[in-house]
Amino acid sequence: MSTMKTIIACILCCLGAHMFSGEGSSSGGPRVRTILDADWRFIKQDVAPDADSSGWQTVSIPHTWNAEDGMKRGYYRGPGWYAREFSLPEAGEGRRVFVRFQGVSTVADVYLNGEHLGQHRGAFGAFCFEITPWVRRGGAKNVLRVRADNSRFDDIAPWSGDFLVSGGIYREVEIIETSTVCLSPLDLGSPGVYLRQIEATRERAVLEVSALVSNGGPSGADAEVRVVLMDAAGNKLAGRSEISVVPAGETIINKQTVTLANPHLWDGVRDPYLHTARIEIRQNGLVVDAVEQPVGFRTITHDYEKGIILNGRPYPVRGVNRHQDREGKGWAISKEDKDEDMRLIKDMGATAVRLAHYPHDTYFYDLCDREGLLVWAELALVNHVKDTDAFKQNVLTQFREMVGQHGNHPSIAMWSLYNELVPAVAKAGEPLIQELHRIAKAEDPNRFTVAAPYRLTPEGPLRSTTDLLAFNAYPGWYDYPGERTLAEWFEDWLRSGGRRGIGLSEYGAGASILHHEELPCPRPYHLSPWHPEEYQSQIIEADYKQINETPGVWGSFVWNMFDFACPSRDEGDRPGNLDKGIVTYDRRVAKDAYYFYKANWNPEPMVYITSRRFTERRVAATTVKVYSNCDEVELFINGRSQGVKRPGAYKIAQWEGVPLDEGRNAVSARARRGGREITDACAWTRLPPRAPSGIVATAAAPAAENAIDGKFHTAWTASCKEARPQLTLELPEARELQSASVLWWYGYNRTIEYVLEGSLDGVKFEELARGREERPGRPCLYTFPARTLRFLRMKAWAKHTDATVGIIEFQPGPGEWPAVWPEKRPTRLAQNLDAGKAQTLVLYGTSLTASKGGWAAQLAEVLKARYGSRASVINAAKGGMNSAWGLENLAERVLSRKPDAVAIEFSMNDSAARSKLSVAAARANLEAMIDRILAANPDTEIFLMTMNPVGGAVRERAPKHPHYRGRLDEYYQSVREVAAARGLRLIDHHANWVRYERGHPDDFARHVPDGVHPDAESAGEIILPAMLDGLSLGGS
């Protein structure tokens, strides 16, 4: 608790433990919460507190100004202002009003009606101000203003970190109205109630409840503090009541204990049973304030041999790490986004989550309580400690906020004190870490302390202070000199841990779903733009085996569950995206490694073919790897069995030397377990082998041939110490060129300067292009006036003479680059139309497609104007229909048209309650349609579509209403998963609509007047451009 003035309750009468019956409330009623989410005004610059806000942008909370630039180096870090008007009705005398913010990044200054209420320094903690003296009643206008600033501050943690720091009011804001005597929301941003479990066994539970009772009136008051313990159904099980005297203007602590016989324990994912503690303030027999908090009775201990023990039984800590951002939103994510994150984590079979590298919002801890995930909760102390009193005090305050705000959550098993304090700050950090540990044990003695040290953290307090020991390591990914294997790291850290054992707080590798290699996958350079998906799986398979086979390891957390924004990184398939996640940043695609964990952690029968997105191959025989937890798996290529395998201990079945036919290959796996059979399928195309280029590469530095070998895990590299490195290509014969392309290798250099030269005879060279590259992460095309050349020479250097530069691939002309960067994959439909071939596109779906004058008609008009009669668009959709109808009528309405391409959407009606179609059934219908289309013509190009969200009254309908569509997002996600699994192009209108609604809520309601169907104007502005882009047909 804080050091605010407190008085231990003067107990006038102890009523003892008893059951309560009968409820009453004062005329003012208990507390009233009003969420301030819509109708905020925002400006991304510094202004005066009383500046005119009429011309500011309208936004909704949660909001960040880094939703669009958060992946870019140099993203905006500075001040922004918010303004919101609100009014309150007249209320009974003595009502109090507070404003509470769940998170503002990083410094918040709050004003009400021109009065500066105060400042909060820290991006992750909630904070609250009482506004009673300044708030206007009776419907009068109140003006709330907030200056937020996400600049880097020397006195605020984290001072550094390899992640985005979004600016803005990115979590919920609420107005709280209470009676004069209330449970205080002012202490550390907490709920005003602190719970501590004194005992929790299957025979007895004892809960200590500390309630902060605040009296805002001019005279002392008596307050009855009641504690009621309820079961999951809301039935009252036990309770206690005491009467306290609360002096005027003071806050006292009322401490009581409640005992429960034979409690139902909270047992993690095995049985996440929750009780509820209701704490009431009563005066004159009426309830004047109340707060409810989750209670999960459990005991957590540690044993070297058995690991984490939950309620007397070993609990496998199979964990993931999670950052709180999402593509296109930054930190300003919705409850629905958090629900989706939890669903993906649970579906994989995880039992624990490390919420890195800072406290997350209350709602996600609520989800962990409800779903049974054990939580590693972490302080925002990352990499560096500033050796100043101001910085250290800020760290201590943030830690107390974290414990105070989230300590009631039963899912939290441990408080993490820091992440990867680099050895250079070890001495400065040691006293701070010891003080944090002391505070943790004083405030919350029943939880572990832990930390995530840098793997090279030296012996000393950074290793020895915490209750549990863990470390971060990435063997096989980072290529530091003297890098050890994971087994060697475990051996080293277990010596430090002793009987504490060891946890692995981070491990893994980067992966792009666009980059692929044949198995076994060669090791890529971690800073390069080439991160094959297969290599991540190999690393995780090996690490997971070592984790399971090393005694003393109490748990592990893969880094990361999701890709996340890292503006300082330019690696993988796009800058600013740290791709170590096992699910993509937008949550649309679960990578192969996700299914490795699912096979090992989720007992539901499953089978998954890896490398499914490696759709174009040039080998005649390949290795096929399948993840499955079934008894046996049979592999088929074009219907021919390749034999039956039994998955090993880690759920892997692998076939070597599997022959591929030239052209399209249908790949399927049939798994069996206990009489049940499940299947998975994908398609690969075998391309003819590349003809030799005849190009010769030469350079003073060795391995020049690596720059022309067509491989993205190899590179020619050279030191800048003595001269500017250069690489020369000699073509088989002179030819006219007007461009050359290079995929650069960077090492740790941020910038490469270059000069491209050309020659006819190899003796006299002329300059063709000059400039610098800032780690673009994709092939760079350099153009010049056409000329006849036989030699191309690239000179490159970096700022520092001890730097290394290099080239992964150097090709004359625009080059022949595989479809591994997003913009280099035109559709066959577009290619054929541009080549003058007639094409038929069939649109199939609901009234969202069938509506006259809608986007389908607009698309047909655009294609007719552009391509004439050779572009035929057939609208085969029908209003009111779902995917069951779509499957039944596919032959008549689609296949009979002999389409070259088909675009499908049925989720809107599949999700309607009247359809009685589960997500699984809708997915099965969609997959069956895909199979029948490809069976009729394997060359048909298929596009899957999500559409708009619902709005207005449709969104508010009850689950029993026939048009209820409350689970629409799950149906859309299923479509995304099918597209990813089958390698089909997804046109995700839903994501565009969500962004549009977030920025223009009033316009959304106008453009979707019935809550389901967009009007023609919005179809042209939102749907049509996305269709043209998704079909690779350019703008409208």
N, C-alpha and C positions, 0 to 999 in steps of 0.2 A: 504494500500500500504506500501511498505517497506520504511525504512529511507534512502535509496539510494539517492544520490544527485539528486534533481529535480529542474527544473525551470518552473514556470507556463508559459504557452505558451504566447508568444508575438503575438498578433493577428493583422496581417497586414490588413486583409480584411475579413469582414464577408459577405459571399455570401447569407446567409439566407437559409430557408428551401425551397427545390425545388425538382422536379423530375429529375433524371439523365437519359441521353440516350447516347449511344455510348461508347465503351470500347476500350482502347488501352493498350499495355504493352511495357515495355522497352525491349531492346535487351537482357538484363540479365533476364528479366521476373520476375514475383512475386516469392514468396518463393517456394522452392522445398523441399519436405520432402522425406527422404529415410529411410525406416524402416530397422533396422539391426536385423533380427530375426534368420537367419540361420548361420551356419559356425562359431560358437563361439567355442573356446577351453576352457576347464575348468579343474581345479585341486582342490580337496578338502583338501587343506593344505596351510600353509603359506610358501611363497617363496619370493625371491627377485623380485623387480619390473621388472628387465630385465632377469628373468630366461627363459631358453629355453622352449617354449611351444609346440614343435613339438610332444611330446609324450603324451600330455594332451588329455582328452576325448573330443570328438566332441559333442556339445549340441546345442539346439535351444532355443531361448528366446521366451516366458517366461520359466524360469528354476529355480528350487530349488534343493538343495542337501538333502532336507528332505522329498522328495516324498515318499520314502519307509519307513523311520524310524520315521516319524512324529507322529505316535500314540504310540511310545514307551517312557517309562521313560528313561531319559538319552540320548534322541536323540541329534544328533550332533549340538552343538552351538559353533561356532568358525569361523575362517577365511576360505575363499576360493577365488581363483583367476580366472578371465576370461580374454581372449585375443581375439581380433577380428581385422583382417586386412580389410581395405577398400581403395578404390581409388576414386579420383574425377577428372573430366575432367578439362581442362583449362576453365577459365571463364573470363568474362569481368572484367576490373579493378574495384576494390572496392567491389567485392562480399564478404559477410561475411558468416562465417560458425559457427554453434553451435551444440553441442551434448546435447540431452535432455533425461533424464531417468524418467520414470513414477513411478518407485518404486524399491528401492534396500534395502534389509534388512540385517543389521540394520544400519551399518555405511559403507559408500562407499568412497573409495579413487580412484580418476580417473586420469589416465595418458594417454597422447598422445605423441607418439614418444619420450618417455622418460621424458617428462615434466609433473610434478605433477600439474594438473589443479585445484585441490581443494578437499575438503572433505564435505560430507553431513551426518548429524547425525539425523537419524529418518527413520523408516521403511516404512512410508506411504505417504510421500509427494514427488511430482515430483521436479526435480531440473535440472538446465541447466548451462552449461559452454560455453563461447565463445572460439572457438579454431582457429580463423582466423590467429593469429600470428604463429601458429605451424603446421598448416595443409599443406600438400604437394599437389600440383596440377599436372595436365598434366599426369594423370595415374600413378603417383608415389605411392608407397605403404605407407599407414599410419597404425600405430599399436596403437590400442586403448586397454588399459588394465584397469581392475577394480578389486580392492581388496574389497570384501564384507565380513562383519563379523556380524553374528547374536548372538554374545555373549550378556550376560546381562551387561548393562553399568549403573553405578550409576547415571549418569547425563542425561539419556535418558528415556523418557516415551514411552511405559508403563514399569515400573520397575517390575510389577507383573501382573498376569492375568491367568485365567483358560482356556487358549487356546494355540494352537500351534503358535510359532513364526518361520515361515519358513525362511531359509537363502537363499540368492542369488539374482540374477537379475530377479525378478519374474513378472515384468511388462515391457511394451514396451520400446524400445530404438530407438531413431531416430536421424538422421543428418538433420539439417535445414540449408538451404542456402537462404540468403536474399540479398537485395541490401544494399548499404552503409547506407542509411537511411531506417529504418525499424521499425515495431512495436516490442518492446523489449520482448524477451522471458525470460529475466533474472530476472525479479522481482518476487521473491517467487515461481518460477516455474509456474507462471500464463500464460495465453495466451497473456498478454500485453494489455488487454482491460478489463475494469471494467464497468459493467452495473448496474445502479440503477434506479428502477422504482419510479418516483416522483408521478405519478398519474396513476391509472388504473381503469377506470369505463367503462361501456358500451357506454358512450358518448365520452370519450376522454382518450387517453393514452399519458403520457409524459415520455420519456426515457432519462436519463442522461448517456452519454457515455464518459468515461475517457480513453483516448488512451495514452500509453507510447511510445513516438516517440524518437527513439535513432539514433544518428548520429555517426557512427564509422569513419568518414573521418577526414582529417587534417584541414578542414576549415568549417565554418558555411554553412548551407544550408537552403533553403526554402522548405517547405513540405506542400502540400495541403492535409489535412486530411478530407476525405469524409466519411460520415455515411449514409448508405443506409438501409432502413427498407423494408423487402420483406415479402410477404405472403407465405403460405405453398407451393404454386405452383411456387414460385420464381419470382413472379411479383413485381415490385418496387412500393411501396406505398407512401413513403415519404423519405426525406433525408435532409442532411445539409452538408455544406462544410466550412472549415476555412483554412487559410494559416498561418503557424507558422514558426518562425525562430528557427532553432535548432542549437545551438553552437557546435563547433567541440568537439567530445568526450563526449558530454553530452546527457542526456535523459530528455525530458520535458514532462509535462502532458498537453495534449490537451483535454479540457472538452467542450462538446457540448450537447445540448438537442434537441431531435426530438419529434415532436408532431404528433399524429395520431388520426383522427376523427373516431368515431364508430368502435373501434377495436374489433376484434374477440378474446374473452378472452380464456385463458387457464383455464380449469375448472376441473382439476383432471381427474379421470377416466370417468367422465360424458362427457367430451369433451376436450381431451388434445391437443388443437390447438396450433401449434407453428409458430411464425414468425421467421425470421432470420435477424440479424443485420450484415451487411457486412461493415467492416471498412477498408478503402483503404488509402494508402499513394501514392500520385501522385507527379511526378516531370516532368516539361515540358510537361504536358498533358498526360503522360503515367503512368500506374499503375506499381509501383515498389515493392509494398508489399500489402498484404491483409490478413485479418483474419475474419472468420465468427463465430458467436456465437448464440446459441439459445435464443429466447426471448419468454416468455410466460407471457402475461399481466394478472395479477391477484392481488387481494387483499386478505389477510388472517388476520382475527381477531379472538378474542375469546370472548365467552359469557358464563357465568356460567350455565345458563339454557339450552342454545342451543349447547354449545361445540364449536368446530372449525367452523368458518364461512368462506367459500370460495366464493368470489364474491357476498356477500350478502345473500348466502343461506347456511344453516347448511350442513356440510360435515361429514359424518360418518367416523371416523378414525378407520378402521378395519385393524389392522396392524400385521405384522410378523417381527421377528428379522432375520437377516442374517449375518453369518460369510462368509468370502471369500474363504475358502478352500474346497477341494473336495478329496475324497478317491483316493489314487494313484497319486495325483498331488500336494498335499499341497496347497500353495498359487499360484502356477504357472498354473493358469487356462486360458483357451482360450476364445475368444469371443463367440464361440459356446456353451461353458459351461455356460457363463453368460446369453446367450439367453435362454437356457433351464431353468435356474433358474427363469428367468422372466416369461417364459411361465407357469411354475408350480404355481408361485405366482398369476399371473393373472387368470389362470383357476380356482383357488380356490375362486376368488372373492374378494381378498384383495384390499384395497384402499390406503394403506400406508405401508411403510417399514422403520424399524430402522436399519441402516447400522452400526452394532456394531463390535467391540468396538474401532473403528479407522476409518479414512477416507478410503473409497473404491476407486476403480479406476474410471477414467473419463467415461469410456464406460458404466459402470453400472448406473451412474447418467444420462447419455444420454438416456439409456433405460427408466429410470423413467420419464424423461421429455416426451419422445415419448408416453409412455403407460399411463401416468397420475397418477402414484403413488406419493403420498405425502411422502417426505423423512424427517426422523429424521437423521441428519448427526452428527457424534460423534467424539470428540477428543479422542486421545489415552491416556487418563489419567484414569487409572484403579487401584482401591483398595488402592494404597499407594502413598504418596507424600514424596519424599526425601527432608528434610529440608535444602537444600543447594541452593545457588544462581544459580549454574550451572544447576541443575535439573529444577528449576523454569523458567529460561531463555529458556531452551530447550522446555518446555511446551508452553510458550508464542510464540516461533518461530513456533512450529508445528501448533498452533492454527491459526496464521496469514497465514501460508501456506494453511491450509484447506480453510479458508475463501477466500483467494486470488485466489486459483486454481478452486474452485467449486462454488463461489458465484454467477456466472452468470446463474446457473441452476435454472429454475423456479420451478422445483419439490421440491427443498429444502425449507422446511417451518420453520425449527428450527435448531439452533446450540446447540448441547449437550456439556456441559462443563466437565462432568466426569461421570464415572460409579462406583458405590458402593465404595466410599471412606470409609474405615472402621472407626468406631468411634475413634479409637486410634490416627488417624492422622487428626481428625477434626480441631483442633486448627491450626496445621501447614497448612492445606489446605484452611482455610477460606479466608485469604488475597489473595491467588492465584486465587480462584474462583471469588472473587469480581473483581480482575483485569481482568480476562478473560471476565466477563460480561461487564465491562467498554469498553474493546476493541471491543467486538461484537457490542455494541450499537453505538460506534463511526464509525466503519468500515461499518456496515450493519444495520442501525436502523430499517429497515422494516421487519426484521425477529425476531421470538421469540428466547430467550435463554431457555434452559431446561436442566435437568440432570436426572440421574437415581440413586438416592440414595439407599444405603442399607436400608432395612426396619426399622432397629433400629437406623438410623441416628438421633442424638439428635436435639432438637430445636436450631435454630441459623442460621448463614449465609448459611450453606449448604442446608437448607430448604428454606430460605427466599430470596435469591439473584436473582434467575432466574425468567423470565417472566411467565413461566409455571412450574407446579410442577408435578412430577411423582415419582414412586418408584417401586422397584422390590420385589416380594413376591411369595412364593411357599407354601401356606397353604395346608396341606394334603400330602405333599411330604417330605419335611425336618421335622424331628421330634425333633426340638429343644424344651427345657423345656419352658412351658408357651406359646407355639405357638398359635397364634390367628387365627380366621376364617378370610376370606377375607372381610366379612362385618365389622368386628371389625377393621381391618387395614384401610379400607376406612374411617371409622368414625374418627380414629385417624389422618390420613393424611389430611382429609378435614378440620379439625380444623386448621391445619397449612396453608393449601392452601387458605382459605378464598374464595374470589371471583375468585381466579385463578383456582378453581376447582382442579381436580386431574386426572392424567393419570396412567395407569398401564403399566410400561415399560417392565416388564418381569413377566410371570406366566407360569405354565405348570407342566409337570412330565416326567420322563423317560419312554421309551417303547422299547422293543425288539419285532420284528415281529416274533421271534421264541418262545416267552414265552406267555403262555395263561392260563387263569383261567375262571371258570364258573362265570356268573353274579349272584348277584353283586360281583365284584372282591374285595377280601380282600386287605388291604393295605400292600404293600411290604416295606421292609427296603431299603431306597434309596441307601445305599452303598453296598447292596448285589448284587450278580450276577443274581438275579431274578427280572426282570422288565416286568411284563405282559403287553401286549399291551392294554388290556381292562382297566387297571387302569388309564392309561394316558387319555383315552377318558372320563372316569368318572370325573376325576379332571377338565378337560377342559370344559365339559358340565356344571358342577357346577359353575366354575369360570365365564364362559361366561354369565350365567344367572344372577349372582351377578353384573357383569359389566353393563349389560343392565338395571338392575332394581335399580341402585344407582344413584340418582340425583347428578350432578356435575362432573361426570366422562366424560372427554373430548375425551378419546381415550385409546386404549389398543394394546399391541404388544405381541403376543404369543412367548414364548421362546422354541423352535427355529423353523424356517422354515425347516432347514436341520440338521441332525446329524453332528457333527464336531469333529475334533481331539482335544483331551484333554489329553496330555501325563501323567498328574498327576493323572488321574482318572482310577480306575480299578473297574468298576461296569457294570451291565448289561451283555449282552452276550459275550462281548470281551473287554479286557483292551484297554484303550486309546481312546475309542469311546464314547463321551458324547451323549447319545441317547434321549435327550429331543426333538429332531427334530420330526416334523410330516411327514417328508420324510427322507428316509435313506441316509446315507453319500454318497453313490454312485448314488443317485437320481433314483434308479430303482424301488423303492416301496414307494408309498404313504400309510402311515399308516391310521388306521381307523379314527383318529382324523382329518386328512386332509379332509375327506368327511363330517364330522360334519360341518366344516366351509363352505365347498362348498354348502351343503344343505341350510345353513343359509345366505350365502353371494352371491352366483351366482344364478341369476334368471332362468337360463336354467333348464328345468325339469330334475330331476335325482333321482335315487334310488340306495342304496348301503347297502348290507348285511354286518354287522360288524362281527368280530371274524371269518372271512372267512378262516384265516390261522390256526385256531384251528381245525385241520383236524381230530385228533384222540381224541375221548371222551369216557368216561366210565360211563356216566349217562344215565338213561333210558328216562329222560325228561329234557329239557334244556330251558333256556331263550334265545329268539332270538330278537335282536335289529336291527332296520333298520333306516337309515337316508334317508329322502326324503323330497323334497319341493313340492310334488304333493298333490292333494286333498285327496287321499286315497291309501292304499297299501294292497294288498292281499298276504298272505304268503302261500307257498306250500312246503310240505315235501313229496318227492316221488310221486308228482302229487296230493296229498291230500290237499285240502284247510284247512288252520288253522284259517280262518276268515279274515275279513277286518278291518283295523284300520285307523283312521285319524291321521296323524302326528300332534303333539302338536305345541305350539308356537315356540319351538326350534327344530322343524323338526325331532322329534324322534317318532317312532312307535315301540312298544315292546309287545311281546307275551310271556306269562309265561307258564311254564309246557308243552312245546311242545314235544310230544313223538317222540323218534328216534327209527327206526328199527335197529336191530342188523345188522352189516355190513355197506355197503355204503348207504348214504342218500343224495339224490339230493335235494338241498335247492334252492328255487327260490322265488323272490318277484316281483309282478306285480303292477306297480304304474300307476295311471290315473290322468290326469289333462287336462281339457278343450277338451275332446275328443281324447286326445293323450295318448297312452299307451307305457310305457317303462318297461324293465325288467332287473333283475340282477340275477345271479345264482352262486352257489358254491357247493362243495360237502364235506360232513363230514362222518367219519367212526366211528360207535359206537363199541368199543371194549368190551369184557367181563370184568366184575369187577375183580379186583385183589383179589387173594386168601390171607387170613391172613398169615403173615409171621411167626407168633409165637415168634418173637424176643421181648425180654424185655430189656429196657434201664434203667439204674440206675445211679444216680450221687448225690453228696452232694447238688449241686445247683438244684433248682426246674425246672420243665418242661422238664425232660430228654426225655419224650415221643415225644417231638417235633422233635427230631433228627431221628425218624424212622416212622413219620406219612405220608411220601410220599408227603408232601406239601412244596413248596419252599418259602412261605411267613412266615413260622414259623421257629423258631430256638431255640435250647438250648444254653443259654449263662451263663457265670460265671465270677466272678471277680477274678483277679490275686492277690488281696491284701494279703491274708493269706497263700495260698498254690497254687501249680500248679493245675489248674482245671483238672478234669478227668471225662470221661464218659465211662461206661462199657456196652457192649452188651452181653446178654446171649441168645445163640441160642437154639431152641427147643431140639436139640440133637447134639452130637459131630459129626463133619464132617471134611473131608480133605479140607484145604484151602491153597492157596498160594498167596492170595491178599486180600486187603480191599480197599474201596473207600470212600472218604469224600468230601462233598461240604461245604467249610468253610464259617463261618460268621465272618466278620472282625471288625465291628465297625470302629473306626478311626485308627486302628493299620495298619501300613504298612507291618509288618512282623509278622508271627506266627512261633514259634518253637514248635516241637512236638516230641513225642515218642509213637510209636505204639507197644503195648504188646499183647501177647496171652497166654491163659491158657486152660488146659483141665479140671481142677477141680475148678477154680475160686479162688484158694488160692495162688498157685505158678505161677507167671507170668514171661515170658521171653521176651526180647526185640526182636521185629520183624523188625522195621524200625525206623530211626531217621533222622531229618533234619529240614528245614525251608521252608516256603512257602511265596512268595512275591505276595499275592493277585492274584492268577491265574484266578479267575472268572469262574471256571468250575470245574467239579468233578476231584479230584486228585486220581490216582490209585497208591497204595503202594504194591509192590510185595516182596515176601520172599520165601525161600525154603519151599516146601510142608510139611505140618504137620497137625496132627489131633487136632482140637481145638473146644471148646464150648464157650469160652469167648474171646472177643476182648476188649481191653482197650486203649483209646486214651488220652494221657496227652498233654496239650497244654498250652502255656503261651506266653506273649508278653514282650517287653523290659521293659516297665514301670509297676511297681507293682499296680498302680491304673487303669490299663487297663482292658478291658473286651474282652474275647474271646468266640467263640461259634461254633456250628456245625449246619448247616441246615439239612443235611442228612448224615447218617453214615451207610454204607451197607457192609456186608461181600462179599468177592469176587469182581468181576468187577462191580456188581450192575446192576440194571435195570433202566437205566436213560432214560427218554423220549427224543425225537428228538428235543431238545431245544438248543443244541450247534452244530454249523455247521458240524463238522466232524463226527457226530454220526447218520448220516442218509443215509445208503447205499440204492441204488436203488433196486427195486425188480428184475430187470434184472440181476444185479450182484449177488444178493443173490441166485436166481434160478440157474444161471450158476455155481456158486460155490457149490451148492447143487447137481449138476449132472443132472439138468433138461435141456431139449432142449428148446431153445429160438430163436424166430425169430424177428429180428430188421429190420424195413423198414425205409429207408432214403428217404425223399420226398422233392423235391424243384426244384431249377434252375440248370443251368449249373455249378454253383459253387459246387454242389454236384454230378452232372452227369458226370463231366469231367473224362475221362479215365486216370488212373494212379494217380488220385488226392487223397484227404484225405479219401474218402469213400473206395476206393480200398485198401488203406493202413490199414484202420481200419479192413476191412474184413480179411486181411492177419494176423494181430495181433491176432484177435479173433480165427481164424482157428488154428494158432499155439498154442494158449493157451488152447482152449476148444475143438478143433476138430470139428466133424460134428454136435455137439449139439448147436453150435453157428452159426446161419444162418443170414447173412447180405444181404438184398435185396435192391439194388439201384433202386428205382422207380422214380427218378428225371428225368427231361427232360429239355434240354437247351431252352432258350427263353420264358419259360412259367412263368405265374404269379399265384397269389392265386385264381383268378377266374377259370383258367384252373384247378388248383389243386382241387378245390371244385367239379367241374364238373366231373373230372376223378377219384375221390377218391375211388369209389366203385371198379372200375376195377383195378386200380394200387396199392391200399393199402388194402382195406377191404377184397378183394378176397384172399389175402395172409394169412389172419387170424393172424395178428402180435401180439406178446406179448408186443412189444414196437415200437413206431414210433417217429422219429426225423424230424422236419419240419423247412424249411426256404424258404421264398418267397420274403422277403423284397427288395432284390436287384432289382428284376424286377417289383415288385409292385410300386417302387418309380420312375421308368423310365417314362418320360413324355408320351411315346407312349402307355403305359398301360392305361392311363386315369383313374387310380384308386386313389381315395382319401385315406388319412390315415384311415378315418372312414370305407370306403368300404373294404379296405384291412383287417382291424381288424374284420369286420363282417364276411368276408370269412374265416379267421383263426378260429374264434369262432365257425362258422358253421362246419368246418372240425373237430374240437375237439368234438363238440356235436355228430356228426355222428360216429366218432370212438368209443366214449364211449357208444353210443346207441347200437352199434354192439357188444361190449364187454366192460362192465364197468371196468374190471381189466386191460385193456390195459394201459401201462405206456407211457405217452406222454412227449417228450422233445421238447422245443422250442429253436430255434437257431437264434442269430444274426450272421452276417458274417463280412467280411472285409469292410473298407471304400473304396471309389473309389479314384483313383489318376491320375496323369498325365493329359492328354488332357480331359479325362472324367470329371474331377473335374472343368475344366475351361469352359465347354460347356454352351451356353446360354440357358435360360429357354425354348425357343421354339424348341430347338433341340430334336429330338425324343428320344435320349438316355440321356437326361439331368436327373441327379439324385441329384439335389441340396438339396432335402429335405429327403435324405436317413436316416439321424439321427432321424427324426420324426417317420419314419416307424419302425426303430429299437426300439425306445422308446415305441411305441405301443405294440410291441411284449413283451417287458419287463413287461409292465403293465398287459397284458393278463396273462402272466406266474404268476405274483404275485397275480392277482385277482382269478385265477383258481387253485392256489396252485400247479402249475406244475414246473418241474425242468427247469431252464433256463441255456443254455450253451452260454455264452456271448462272442463269438469269437471277436466281434467288440471291446470290451474293451481291449482285448489282443493285437489286431492289432494296436489300437490307441497308446498304450504304446510302442509298437515296432517301429512304425513310428516316434514317438517323439524322441526316442533314436537312431534310425538308418534310417534317412530320405533317404539316398542314397540306402541303401539295400532294403528299401520298394519299391522304384521305380524299382529296378532290379527284385525283386520277384513278382511284379504285373505289368508285362511289358505292358499289354494293358489297365491298369488302372482299371480293374475289376476282372480278374481271377488270383488268386495266382498260382505260379508254384509248381511243385511237391516237390521241396526242402522245400519251406516255409510251404507247407501243412503238411509235416512231422515234421517240427520244431515248428509250432505255432498251427495249427488246430488239428492235431492228439492228442497231449498231452492233450489239453483241452477237447477233446471228451472223452478220456479214463478217465480223472478226473471227468467230468460231469456225465459219466455213472457209476461212482464208480468202475471202472475196473483197477485203479492203473496206473502206468507209462507204457510206451511202451518198 
